[in-house]
Amino acid sequence: MTNTLVVKKFEKLLGKDNVLSEKEDCYPYAFDVVEQGLDVKIPDIVVLPETKEQVQEIVKFASKEGIPIVARGAGTNQAGSCIPVKNGIVMHFSKMNKIISIDENNLNCTVQPGVIVGQIQSEVEKRGLFFPPDPSNLAVSTIGGAIAQSASGSRHFKYGGTRDYVIDLEVVTSDGEIIHTSSKTPKNVAGYNLTQLFVGSEGTLGIITEATLKLIPKPESRRVMLAFFDDLKDSAMAVESIIRHRLQPSVIDMMDDKTIYTIEEFSKSGIFKPAEACLIIEVDGTQASVDDQMTRISAVCQEHHVSEIKVAQNQSETDKIWFARRQAFSAVTRLNFDVVAEDLVVPTDRLVDMVHKIQELSLKYNIIIAIMGHSGDGNLHPHFSLDLRDQDQKQRFELAEREMLDYATSLGGTITGEHGVGTVKRAHMHLVNEEPNLRFMRMIKNIFDPKNIFNPDKIL
Ligand SMILES: Cc1cc2nc3c(=O)[nH]c(=O)nc-3n(C[C@H](O)[C@H](O)[C@H](O)COP(=O)(O)OP(=O)(O)OC[C@H]3O[C@@H](n4cnc5c(N)ncnc54)[C@H](O)[C@@H]3O)c2cc1C
């Protein structure tokens, strides 16, 4: 596709600096976080639009010529969602990175897709407002990627995920038209919920050029504790029990001994001590309710044989805990050549069974599996630590993964809670979707993108 005329056309539209066409410049865009071996498709051209009108023009051209377009934020998704599978165009949003407005009266903000999630949080927090969705890599993840991936994170337990905070999207459709999926009002039921069709669509239905997000008041106070256990299953039982006691921390994250060891090695925080399991529990609200919840949650942990509870005494300790937790994926990558981060969900009252099964599979297939996750939501990220160049390990991993996902679905769970489908979970879609569901999904894709130019061969 990259002939000189096309490059010149895009350079005229976007400026020379916003078009990459040399193979070595385009090569990094053939990858995201997921290991793909050597069979990568290098995009023919990478474009960095600065305006929605430029996006429109590129889409119109691609649509006319039948050229695939893969939208890209920070490239940090864990599902192979933004790797090109057919060369074509990668549209990188690093230059559409402005917060357009923060409407303090109407509790919303409007942003371009390339704004970093953590930046939105810190800007609104300066005004006493709060944008809760917190993927662990919020320091780099773009909001466009988080919306397209329907990312969530630790605070989902109390606050929900990105999907719950998207009010309206501006989208460039496959024929280059600009649509708004809703209004900027907090409520709007005038028609089908187009907004939620685009949330989690992984760039397969259209290109998001602007998003209006819901904000809420920032909680007055916040406190985090670490609860250490000598038995992973006790920690899972404590999670179930906290929920049964109608307590509502903002976060209940779980880490096993391997995760604790690697993040302490990595972060040198001095806060995490060796234990078979640790729960990170954060509570927020008024000062009085925070104190009350902390006391009651500690009592529940005692019922489940907690070995030690450490409460962060100041902001610096809180920051150290969250820094370490957010480095968990990077820390585990140091254990072996590859790491595969799973993303299953089970009903929270089956968490103990799921944790037990993962431990069993680790022994059965002789693979290190570090367990971490947003346990309050039943969302576990077992991290397989292995060397995928070794065919025997690769085969054992595939068997263990399949057995793990089969078990999660047999408990009434699902194959992905927040990372998405992309290329890595496509083969498992039938485990949680019956044929009529898949048929409707294919029809939706076909209506929005009849020429299959938007991120082809993902999800379905
Ligand atoms: C260390 C680490 C920790 C993580 N922790 C969490 C976590 O706690 N919770 C969680 O949910 N996820 C987590 N993730 C994965 C998370 O989904 C992604 O990291 C992130 O939200 C995607 O943002 P991105 O900017 O990197 O998007 P990319 O990876 O660049 O793209 C993601 C998808 O969005 C599409 N896209 C991007 N921009 C647009 C646009 N403007 N219009 C249409 N489609 C677009 C892409 O085509 C792709 O399909 C983690 C990832 C890492 C590496």
Ligand as a Chemical Component Dictionary entry (heavy atoms), coordinates in Angstrom:
data_LIG
# 
_chem_comp.id                   LIG 
_chem_comp.type                 NON-POLYMER 
_chem_comp.pdbx_formal_charge   0 
_chem_comp.three_letter_code    LIG 
# 
loop_
_chem_comp_atom.comp_id 
_chem_comp_atom.atom_id 
_chem_comp_atom.alt_atom_id 
_chem_comp_atom.type_symbol 
_chem_comp_atom.charge 
_chem_comp_atom.model_Cartn_x 
_chem_comp_atom.model_Cartn_y 
_chem_comp_atom.model_Cartn_z 
_chem_comp_atom.pdbx_ordinal 
LIG C1  C1  C 0 1.220   -3.360 33.397 1  
LIG C2  C2  C 0 -0.193  -3.351 32.905 2  
LIG C3  C3  C 0 -1.220  -3.291 33.823 3  
LIG C4  C4  C 0 -2.547  -3.270 33.396 4  
LIG N1  N1  N 0 -3.518  -3.212 34.326 5  
LIG C5  C5  C 0 -4.799  -3.200 33.943 6  
LIG C6  C6  C 0 -5.843  -3.150 34.921 7  
LIG O1  O1  O 0 -5.605  -3.116 36.122 8  
LIG N2  N2  N 0 -7.100  -3.145 34.466 9  
LIG C7  C7  C 0 -7.416  -3.191 33.131 10 
LIG O2  O2  O 0 -8.575  -3.170 32.776 11 
LIG N3  N3  N 0 -6.450  -3.258 32.200 12 
LIG C8  C8  C 0 -5.169  -3.252 32.566 13 
LIG N4  N4  N 0 -4.189  -3.318 31.619 14 
LIG C9  C9  C 0 -4.591  -3.399 30.195 15 
LIG C10 C10 C 0 -5.361  -2.162 29.726 16 
LIG O3  O3  O 0 -6.513  -2.563 29.025 17 
LIG C11 C11 C 0 -4.609  -1.333 28.781 18 
LIG O4  O4  O 0 -3.341  -1.173 29.301 19 
LIG C12 C12 C 0 -5.118  0.070  28.508 20 
LIG O5  O5  O 0 -6.333  0.415  29.078 21 
LIG C13 C13 C 0 -5.186  0.277  27.056 22 
LIG O6  O6  O 0 -4.780  1.592  26.816 23 
LIG P1  P1  P 0 -3.721  1.911  25.691 24 
LIG O7  O7  O 0 -3.664  3.381  25.578 25 
LIG O8  O8  O 0 -2.446  1.232  25.926 26 
LIG O9  O9  O 0 -4.477  1.306  24.416 27 
LIG P2  P2  P 0 -3.877  0.404  23.263 28 
LIG O10 O10 O 0 -3.287  -0.831 23.807 29 
LIG O11 O11 O 0 -3.033  1.229  22.390 30 
LIG O12 O12 O 0 -5.217  0.034  22.482 31 
LIG C14 C14 C 0 -6.187  -0.750 23.095 32 
LIG C15 C15 C 0 -7.373  -0.912 22.134 33 
LIG O13 O13 O 0 -7.993  0.344  21.961 34 
LIG C16 C16 C 0 -8.111  0.651  20.570 35 
LIG N5  N5  N 0 -8.034  2.103  20.490 36 
LIG C17 C17 C 0 -7.058  2.916  20.967 37 
LIG N6  N6  N 0 -7.383  4.189  20.728 38 
LIG C18 C18 C 0 -8.575  4.192  20.082 39 
LIG C19 C19 C 0 -9.407  5.204  19.538 40 
LIG N7  N7  N 0 -9.114  6.491  19.619 41 
LIG N8  N8  N 0 -10.554 4.830  18.925 42 
LIG C20 C20 C 0 -10.891 3.533  18.815 43 
LIG N9  N9  N 0 -10.140 2.530  19.301 44 
LIG C21 C21 C 0 -8.997  2.862  19.933 45 
LIG C22 C22 C 0 -6.981  -0.112 19.927 46 
LIG O14 O14 O 0 -7.226  -0.355 18.542 47 
LIG C23 C23 C 0 -6.978  -1.384 20.745 48 
LIG O15 O15 O 0 -7.955  -2.261 20.258 49 
LIG C24 C24 C 0 -2.845  -3.333 32.008 50 
LIG C25 C25 C 0 -1.797  -3.392 31.085 51 
LIG C26 C26 C 0 -0.486  -3.398 31.523 52 
LIG C27 C27 C 0 0.614   -3.453 30.520 53 
# 
loop_
_chem_comp_bond.comp_id 
_chem_comp_bond.atom_id_1 
_chem_comp_bond.atom_id_2 
_chem_comp_bond.value_order 
_chem_comp_bond.pdbx_ordinal 
LIG C1  C2  SING 1  
LIG C2  C3  SING 2  
LIG C2  C26 DOUB 3  
LIG C3  C4  DOUB 4  
LIG C4  N1  SING 5  
LIG C4  C24 SING 6  
LIG N1  C5  DOUB 7  
LIG C5  C6  SING 8  
LIG C5  C8  SING 9  
LIG C6  O1  DOUB 10 
LIG C6  N2  SING 11 
LIG N2  C7  SING 12 
LIG C7  O2  DOUB 13 
LIG C7  N3  SING 14 
LIG N3  C8  DOUB 15 
LIG C8  N4  SING 16 
LIG N4  C9  SING 17 
LIG N4  C24 SING 18 
LIG C9  C10 SING 19 
LIG C10 O3  SING 20 
LIG C10 C11 SING 21 
LIG C11 O4  SING 22 
LIG C11 C12 SING 23 
LIG C12 O5  SING 24 
LIG C12 C13 SING 25 
LIG C13 O6  SING 26 
LIG O6  P1  SING 27 
LIG P1  O7  DOUB 28 
LIG P1  O8  SING 29 
LIG P1  O9  SING 30 
LIG O9  P2  SING 31 
LIG P2  O10 DOUB 32 
LIG P2  O11 SING 33 
LIG P2  O12 SING 34 
LIG O12 C14 SING 35 
LIG C14 C15 SING 36 
LIG C15 O13 SING 37 
LIG C15 C23 SING 38 
LIG O13 C16 SING 39 
LIG C16 N5  SING 40 
LIG C16 C22 SING 41 
LIG N5  C17 SING 42 
LIG N5  C21 SING 43 
LIG C17 N6  DOUB 44 
LIG N6  C18 SING 45 
LIG C18 C19 SING 46 
LIG C18 C21 DOUB 47 
LIG C19 N7  SING 48 
LIG C19 N8  DOUB 49 
LIG N8  C20 SING 50 
LIG C20 N9  DOUB 51 
LIG N9  C21 SING 52 
LIG C22 O14 SING 53 
LIG C22 C23 SING 54 
LIG C23 O15 SING 55 
LIG C24 C25 DOUB 56 
LIG C25 C26 SING 57 
LIG C26 C27 SING 58 
# 
